[in-house]
């Protein structure tokens, strides 16, 4: 576990952008996209459209965290 962010390119609505996330967040983001039946570009575009003034990398991290918390709460219920 290096903990150093890794930069990857994404395509959002036809435009390329780079996002830096820690490897663990990339893995969780890919798993979330697969769970939702979407590619990471499509899921990133959804997050981008709803992020407000938050940076895209931060918005992805928060979305991953919220989904994991939701799953944990569902398991407890």
MARVO-457222 format. One record per atom (N, C-alpha, C): residue in one letter; chain; atom name; x, y, z. Coordinates in pm, whole numbers. Layout:
+--------+--------+-------+--------+--------+--------+
! residu ! chaine ! atome !     c1 !     c2 !     c3 !
+--------+--------+-------+--------+--------+--------+
!      a !      A !    CA !      X !      Y !      Z !
...
+--------+--------+-------+--------+--------+--------+
END
This chain:
+--------+--------+-------+--------+--------+--------+
! residu ! chaine ! atome !     c1 !     c2 !     c3 !
+--------+--------+-------+--------+--------+--------+
!      x !      A !     N !     84 !   -117 !      0 !
!      x !      A !    CA !      0 !      0 !      0 !
!      x !      A !     C !     89 !    124 !      0 !
!      x !      A !     N !     99 !    190 !   -114 !
!      x !      A !    CA !    187 !    306 !   -123 !
!      x !      A !     C !    120 !    431 !    -69 !
!      x !      A !     N !    -12 !    442 !    -85 !
!      x !      A !    CA !    -83 !    559 !    -38 !
!      x !      A !     C !    -66 !    681 !   -126 !
!      x !      A !     N !     23 !    674 !   -224 !
!      x !      A !    CA !     45 !    788 !   -313 !
!      x !      A !     C !    -63 !    789 !   -420 !
!      x !      A !     N !   -120 !    905 !   -446 !
!      x !      A !    CA !   -223 !    912 !   -551 !
!      x !      A !     C !   -168 !    871 !   -687 !
!      x !      A !     N !   -253 !    807 !   -764 !
!      x !      A !    CA !   -222 !    768 !   -901 !
!      x !      A !     C !   -312 !    848 !   -994 !
!      x !      A !     N !   -254 !    902 !  -1098 !
!      x !      A !    CA !   -330 !    983 !  -1194 !
!      x !      A !     C !   -378 !    892 !  -1307 !
!      x !      A !     N !   -508 !    901 !  -1337 !
!      x !      A !    CA !   -568 !    827 !  -1448 !
!      x !      A !     C !   -653 !    924 !  -1530 !
!      x !      A !     N !   -662 !    898 !  -1658 !
!      x !      A !    CA !   -745 !    980 !  -1746 !
!      x !      A !     C !   -886 !    923 !  -1751 !
!      x !      A !     N !   -982 !   1013 !  -1749 !
!      x !      A !    CA !  -1123 !    978 !  -1765 !
!      x !      A !     C !  -1180 !   1062 !  -1878 !
!      x !      A !     N !  -1286 !   1013 !  -1938 !
!      x !      A !    CA !  -1357 !   1089 !  -2040 !
!      x !      A !     C !  -1496 !   1121 !  -1987 !
!      x !      A !     N !  -1522 !   1250 !  -1970 !
!      x !      A !    CA !  -1651 !   1296 !  -1920 !
!      x !      A !     C !  -1723 !   1374 !  -2028 !
!      x !      A !     N !  -1831 !   1318 !  -2077 !
!      x !      A !    CA !  -1911 !   1382 !  -2183 !
!      x !      A !     C !  -1823 !   1425 !  -2300 !
!      x !      A !     N !  -1734 !   1336 !  -2342 !
!      x !      A !    CA !  -1650 !   1360 !  -2458 !
!      x !      A !     C !  -1523 !   1438 !  -2434 !
!      x !      A !     N !  -1497 !   1478 !  -2310 !
!      x !      A !    CA !  -1377 !   1555 !  -2278 !
!      x !      A !     C !  -1288 !   1475 !  -2184 !
!      x !      A !     N !  -1158 !   1473 !  -2212 !
!      x !      A !    CA !  -1062 !   1401 !  -2129 !
!      x !      A !     C !  -1022 !   1488 !  -2010 !
!      x !      A !     N !  -1007 !   1423 !  -1896 !
!      x !      A !    CA !   -959 !   1490 !  -1776 !
!      x !      A !     C !   -878 !   1389 !  -1697 !
!      x !      A !     N !   -791 !   1437 !  -1613 !
!      x !      A !    CA !   -711 !   1349 !  -1527 !
!      x !      A !     C !   -757 !   1363 !  -1384 !
!      x !      A !     N !   -758 !   1251 !  -1315 !
!      x !      A !    CA !   -798 !   1249 !  -1174 !
!      x !      A !     C !   -693 !   1170 !  -1098 !
!      x !      A !     N !   -651 !   1224 !   -985 !
!      x !      A !    CA !   -556 !   1156 !   -898 !
!      x !      A !     C !   -627 !   1105 !   -774 !
!      x !      A !     N !   -621 !    973 !   -755 !
!      x !      A !    CA !   -678 !    908 !   -637 !
!      x !      A !     C !   -578 !    806 !   -586 !
!      x !      A !     N !   -587 !    776 !   -459 !
!      x !      A !    CA !   -507 !    670 !   -401 !
!      x !      A !     C !   -552 !    536 !   -462 !
!      x !      A !     N !   -459 !    440 !   -473 !
!      x !      A !    CA !   -495 !    311 !   -534 !
!      x !      A !     C !   -617 !    245 !   -472 !
!      x !      A !     N !   -632 !    258 !   -341 !
!      x !      A !    CA !   -747 !    198 !   -274 !
!      x !      A !     C !   -877 !    262 !   -319 !
!      x !      A !     N !   -876 !    392 !   -343 !
!      x !      A !    CA !   -997 !    459 !   -393 !
!      x !      A !     C !  -1025 !    421 !   -537 !
!      x !      A !     N !   -919 !    406 !   -620 !
!      x !      A !    CA !   -942 !    359 !   -758 !
!      x !      A !     C !  -1008 !    222 !   -756 !
!      x !      A !     N !   -959 !    132 !   -672 !
!      x !      A !    CA !  -1016 !     -3 !   -664 !
!      x !      A !     C !  -1161 !      2 !   -619 !
!      x !      A !     N !  -1190 !     82 !   -517 !
!      x !      A !    CA !  -1327 !     92 !   -466 !
!      x !      A !     C !  -1417 !    160 !   -569 !
!      x !      A !     N !  -1365 !    258 !   -642 !
!      x !      A !    CA !  -1443 !    328 !   -744 !
!      x !      A !     C !  -1477 !    233 !   -860 !
!      x !      A !     N !  -1380 !    153 !   -901 !
!      x !      A !    CA !  -1405 !     54 !  -1007 !
!      x !      A !     C !  -1509 !    -49 !   -962 !
!      x !      A !     N !  -1497 !    -94 !   -837 !
!      x !      A !    CA !  -1592 !   -191 !   -782 !
!      x !      A !     C !  -1732 !   -131 !   -776 !
!      x !      A !     N !  -1742 !     -6 !   -737 !
!      x !      A !    CA !  -1872 !     62 !   -731 !
!      x !      A !     C !  -1933 !     74 !   -869 !
!      x !      A !     N !  -1853 !    112 !   -968 !
!      x !      A !    CA !  -1903 !    122 !  -1105 !
!      x !      A !     C !  -1953 !    -14 !  -1153 !
!      x !      A !     N !  -1877 !   -120 !  -1127 !
!      x !      A !    CA !  -1918 !   -254 !  -1169 !
!      x !      A !     C !  -2046 !   -296 !  -1099 !
!      x !      A !     N !  -2057 !   -266 !   -970 !
!      x !      A !    CA !  -2176 !   -299 !   -893 !
!      x !      A !     C !  -2300 !   -230 !   -952 !
!      x !      A !     N !  -2281 !   -108 !  -1001 !
!      x !      A !    CA !  -2391 !    -32 !  -1059 !
!      x !      A !     C !  -2412 !    -62 !  -1207 !
!      x !      A !     N !  -2326 !   -149 !  -1264 !
!      x !      A !    CA !  -2339 !   -184 !  -1405 !
!      x !      A !     C !  -2299 !    -72 !  -1499 !
!      x !      A !     N !  -2205 !     11 !  -1457 !
!      x !      A !    CA !  -2160 !    124 !  -1538 !
!      x !      A !     C !  -2008 !    118 !  -1551 !
!      x !      A !     N !  -1958 !    185 !  -1650 !
!      x !      A !    CA !  -1814 !    204 !  -1662 !
!      x !      A !     C !  -1772 !    318 !  -1571 !
!      x !      A !     N !  -1641 !    327 !  -1544 !
!      x !      A !    CA !  -1596 !    434 !  -1456 !
!      x !      A !     C !  -1613 !    573 !  -1518 !
!      x !      A !     N !  -1607 !    582 !  -1650 !
!      x !      A !    CA !  -1630 !    713 !  -1713 !
!      x !      A !     C !  -1774 !    759 !  -1693 !
!      x !      A !     N !  -1870 !    668 !  -1708 !
!      x !      A !    CA !  -2011 !    703 !  -1690 !
!      x !      A !     C !  -2038 !    743 !  -1545 !
!      x !      A !     N !  -1986 !    665 !  -1451 !
!      x !      A !    CA !  -2008 !    698 !  -1311 !
!      x !      A !     C !  -1938 !    829 !  -1274 !
!      x !      A !     N !  -1819 !    852 !  -1325 !
!      x !      A !    CA !  -1749 !    978 !  -1298 !
!      x !      A !     C !  -1827 !   1096 !  -1355 !
!      x !      A !     N !  -1889 !   1078 !  -1471 !
!      x !      A !    CA !  -1969 !   1186 !  -1531 !
!      x !      A !     C !  -2090 !   1217 !  -1444 !
!      x !      A !     N !  -2154 !   1114 !  -1387 !
!      x !      A !    CA !  -2267 !   1136 !  -1296 !
!      x !      A !     C !  -2222 !   1213 !  -1172 !
!      x !      A !     N !  -2111 !   1171 !  -1116 !
!      x !      A !    CA !  -2058 !   1239 !   -997 !
!      x !      A !     C !  -2020 !   1382 !  -1030 !
!      x !      A !     N !  -1957 !   1402 !  -1146 !
!      x !      A !    CA !  -1917 !   1535 !  -1190 !
!      x !      A !     C !  -2037 !   1628 !  -1203 !
!      x !      A !     N !  -2145 !   1577 !  -1257 !
!      x !      A !    CA !  -2264 !   1660 !  -1277 !
!      x !      A !     C !  -2328 !   1704 !  -1145 !
!      x !      A !     N !  -2306 !   1627 !  -1038 !
!      x !      A !    CA !  -2371 !   1656 !   -911 !
!      x !      A !     C !  -2276 !   1713 !   -805 !
!      x !      A !     N !  -2151 !   1740 !   -840 !
!      x !      A !    CA !  -2051 !   1771 !   -738 !
!      x !      A !     C !  -2051 !   1914 !   -688 !
!      x !      A !     N !  -2117 !   2004 !   -753 !
!      x !      A !    CA !  -2116 !   2143 !   -709 !
!      x !      A !     C !  -1977 !   2202 !   -721 !
!      x !      A !     N !  -1931 !   2268 !   -613 !
!      x !      A !    CA !  -1800 !   2334 !   -618 !
!      x !      A !     C !  -1688 !   2246 !   -563 !
!      x !      A !     N !  -1717 !   2121 !   -534 !
!      x !      A !    CA !  -1616 !   2026 !   -485 !
!      x !      A !     C !  -1533 !   1976 !   -602 !
!      x !      A !     N !  -1405 !   1954 !   -584 !
!      x !      A !    CA !  -1320 !   1899 !   -688 !
!      x !      A !     C !  -1365 !   1757 !   -724 !
!      x !      A !     N !  -1336 !   1716 !   -848 !
!      x !      A !    CA !  -1382 !   1585 !   -894 !
!      x !      A !     C !  -1320 !   1472 !   -813 !
!      x !      A !     N !  -1192 !   1477 !   -784 !
!      x !      A !    CA !  -1130 !   1370 !   -705 !
!      x !      A !     C !  -1195 !   1360 !   -567 !
!      x !      A !     N !  -1218 !   1473 !   -504 !
!      x !      A !    CA !  -1284 !   1474 !   -373 !
!      x !      A !     C !  -1426 !   1420 !   -384 !
!      x !      A !     N !  -1497 !   1458 !   -488 !
!      x !      A !    CA !  -1634 !   1412 !   -506 !
!      x !      A !     C !  -1638 !   1260 !   -526 !
!      x !      A !     N !  -1542 !   1205 !   -598 !
!      x !      A !    CA !  -1536 !   1060 !   -616 !
!      x !      A !     C !  -1509 !    992 !   -482 !
!      x !      A !     N !  -1414 !   1044 !   -405 !
!      x !      A !    CA !  -1384 !    985 !   -274 !
!      x !      A !     C !  -1507 !    987 !   -184 !
!      x !      A !     N !  -1577 !   1101 !   -181 !
!      x !      A !    CA !  -1696 !   1113 !    -97 !
!      x !      A !     C !  -1803 !   1015 !   -143 !
!      x !      A !     N !  -1823 !   1001 !   -273 !
!      x !      A !    CA !  -1924 !    908 !   -324 !
!      x !      A !     C !  -1891 !    764 !   -287 !
!      x !      A !     N !  -1765 !    727 !   -299 !
!      x !      A !    CA !  -1722 !    592 !   -259 !
!      x !      A !     C !  -1750 !    572 !   -110 !
!      x !      A !     N !  -1714 !    669 !    -28 !
!      x !      A !    CA !  -1737 !    660 !    116 !
!      x !      A !     C !  -1886 !    648 !    147 !
!      x !      A !     N !  -1969 !    731 !     86 !
!      x !      A !    CA !  -2113 !    726 !    111 !
!      x !      A !     C !  -2173 !    592 !     73 !
!      x !      A !     N !  -2130 !    537 !    -39 !
!      x !      A !    CA !  -2181 !    406 !    -82 !
!      x !      A !     C !  -2140 !    297 !     16 !
!      x !      A !     N !  -2015 !    300 !     63 !
!      x !      A !    CA !  -1969 !    201 !    160 !
!      x !      A !     C !  -2045 !    214 !    293 !
!      x !      A !     N !  -2071 !    337 !    335 !
!      x !      A !    CA !  -2148 !    358 !    457 !
!      x !      A !     C !  -2291 !    308 !    440 !
!      x !      A !     N !  -2349 !    333 !    323 !
!      x !      A !    CA !  -2485 !    287 !    295 !
!      x !      A !     C !  -2491 !    134 !    301 !
!      x !      A !     N !  -2394 !     69 !    241 !
!      x !      A !    CA !  -2388 !    -78 !    243 !
!      x !      A !     C !  -2374 !   -129 !    387 !
!      x !      A !     N !  -2289 !    -65 !    465 !
!      x !      A !    CA !  -2270 !   -106 !    605 !
!      x !      A !     C !  -2400 !    -90 !    684 !
!      x !      A !     N !  -2471 !     19 !    660 !
!      x !      A !    CA !  -2598 !     41 !    731 !
!      x !      A !     C !  -2702 !    -61 !    688 !
!      x !      A !     N !  -2704 !    -96 !    560 !
!      x !      A !    CA !  -2799 !   -197 !    512 !
!      x !      A !     C !  -2771 !   -333 !    574 !
!      x !      A !     N !  -2644 !   -365 !    594 !
!      x !      A !    CA !  -2607 !   -493 !    654 !
!      x !      A !     C !  -2649 !   -500 !    800 !
!      x !      A !     N !  -2645 !   -386 !    869 !
!      x !      A !    CA !  -2685 !   -381 !   1011 !
!      x !      A !     C !  -2835 !   -390 !   1029 !
!      x !      A !     N !  -2908 !   -345 !    928 !
!      x !      A !    CA !  -3056 !   -340 !    940 !
!      x !      A !     C !  -3119 !   -478 !    930 !
+--------+--------+-------+--------+--------+--------+
END
